[in-house]
Amino acid sequence: MSTHRVKFPFVRHEYSGPIDGEFVDAVQTWKPGTRCEYGDYEFSDEQWVADGEGFMVLEVLGVFKPGKYPERTFYLRSFIDPDGRQFGKPKVRVMASTAFKRMLKGYRHPYIFAGEEP
């Protein structure tokens, strides 16, 4: 039906495990989302930080309104990391259409890039 690309933050992550049938140890990868960094005063000075920016790709499969219940959007989700590699499981997801439209507006929390001042 339609495909949407939404800017999405990524953080660097150290991964150990199988890749293409071989075990790798301590490889740097990209992980969708942000991390919380605290200032000098515990929780009062927290910032959500990203190391890079890529995309979340949402492919709408269909929209369905089951009787008196809220409209639902059926979609597939994948990610494109800052290096341009696309990944994600081809799993059908379902969400209320109002929540799906909010997700199209971008990442739900404000964030800064590593090394930037708030």
N, C-alpha and C positions, 0 to 999 in steps of 0.2 A: 504494500500500500504506500507507505512513505518511510523515508530514512532521515534521521536527525543527527547532527554532530554537535555535541555540547562540550565547551571547554571544561577540562577537568584537571585538578591538581594531582601530582604524583610525588612520592617520596622515594629516596634510595633505600634499598632493602637488601640485606645479605641473605642469600638462599643457599641451603645445602640440601641436596636430594637428587632424584633422578631427572635427567634431561635427555630426551631421545634415547632411552634405554641404558644410559651410562650414569653412574653416580658422580656428582660434582660436589666440591666442598668450598663453601664461602665465596660464591659468585655474586657480584653486585648486579641487582636487577631493579626494575621500577615496580612500585606497588601503588595502585590507585588510592587516593585519599591524602590526608594531612597527618601531621603529628603535633602533639601539644608540647610546647616548650614553656617553662616557667621562669619568671624573673627572680629577683632577690627576695620577694615576699610571698613565698609559697603559691597559693592559688589565686591571689588577688592580681597577679601580673602575668596571666597566661596569654599565649599567642598561638594560633594555629598556623603551622609553617609547611610550605611545600618546597621541594627541591627542583621541580620542573612542572611543565604544563603540557598536557596532551589532550585527548578527546575521549568522550564516552559516546559510542555510536548506538542509537536506539532505532531499531527497525520495527515499525508497527505492522503487525500481522492482521489485526482487525479490531473493530470496536463493537461491543455487544451490550444491549440494554435488556437485562432479564426481568421483564414485568415491572413490578413496582420498585425494584432494587436499583441502586446507582449504576450508571454506565461504567463499563469496564473496558480497559485497553489491554490487548494481548500483544506482547512485544518480545523481541530478542535484544540482548544487550552484549556489547563487546567494547573493548578499550583499544585505543591507539596510544602507546607510550610516547614520551618525548623523543625517542630515537626513531619513531615511525613504525614500530612493530605492532601488529594487531593481534590481540589475544582475547579469549573469553569462551566459555562453554556455550554451545548452541542449545540453550535451555529456554523453553517458553515461559515467560513471566506474565503475571496478571496484576493489574493495579487499577484502582478507581481512576477514571479519566481526569478528575480534578487534580488528583495527586500527580498524575503523569504530566499534566500541563505545567505544574510547579517545577517538576524535575527538568523540564525543557529550558527553564530559565537559568540553569547553571547550578554549580555546587551550592549547597544550602547554607554554608557558613562562610563568613569572610576569612581570608587567609592572606599571608604575606609570603614572599619568597625568602629562602635562607639567606641571611646576610643583610636583608633590608631592615630599616627601622620602621616601627609601626606608625 
